[in-house]
Amino acid sequence: MLERVKTALVDSFVGAIAIGLLLSQGISQIVRVAVNPLTVWLLQRQYAENYPVGASRAGSLESMLPQLLMSVFLLLIAYGLLRWLYCPTQKQGQDATREQEENA
């Protein structure tokens, strides 16, 4: 049954679209995590009167960790889908080699 699902996803390009979407979401999350501390720092410098000296930083590691974990999770799912849909398994590689030997 999984082979039928795999064939349907590959033939209809839904798998490629899903992988592209997951990759773009993961990369954009990483960029957002990297740019957020700079944005917070610039806003705190610009509006220093609104931020007391001892105020907690919004760009701290505790606030960035969930976004970073989400981006890693999205990239791992995309990698798993890519391997499952588009990388030949060892059995398929052996079958292709056997067919080439028979044709020769």
ZIMO-V688092 format. One record per pair of residues at least 12 apart in sequence whose C-alpha atoms are under 7 Angstrom apart, sorted by sequence separation. I is the first residue (numbers start at 1). GAP is how many residues later the second one is. If there is no record, write none. Layout:
# ZIMO-V688092
i->I gap->GAP
i->I gap->GAP
This chain:
# ZIMO-V688092
i->40 gap->18
i->40 gap->19
i->37 gap->22
i->36 gap->23
i->33 gap->31
i->33 gap->34
i->33 gap->35
i->29 gap->38
i->30 gap->38
i->30 gap->41
i->29 gap->42
i->27 gap->44
i->26 gap->45
i->26 gap->46
i->26 gap->48
i->26 gap->49
i->22 gap->52
i->23 gap->52
i->22 gap->53
i->23 gap->55
i->22 gap->56
i->19 gap->59
i->19 gap->62
i->19 gap->63
i->10 gap->75
i->6 gap->79
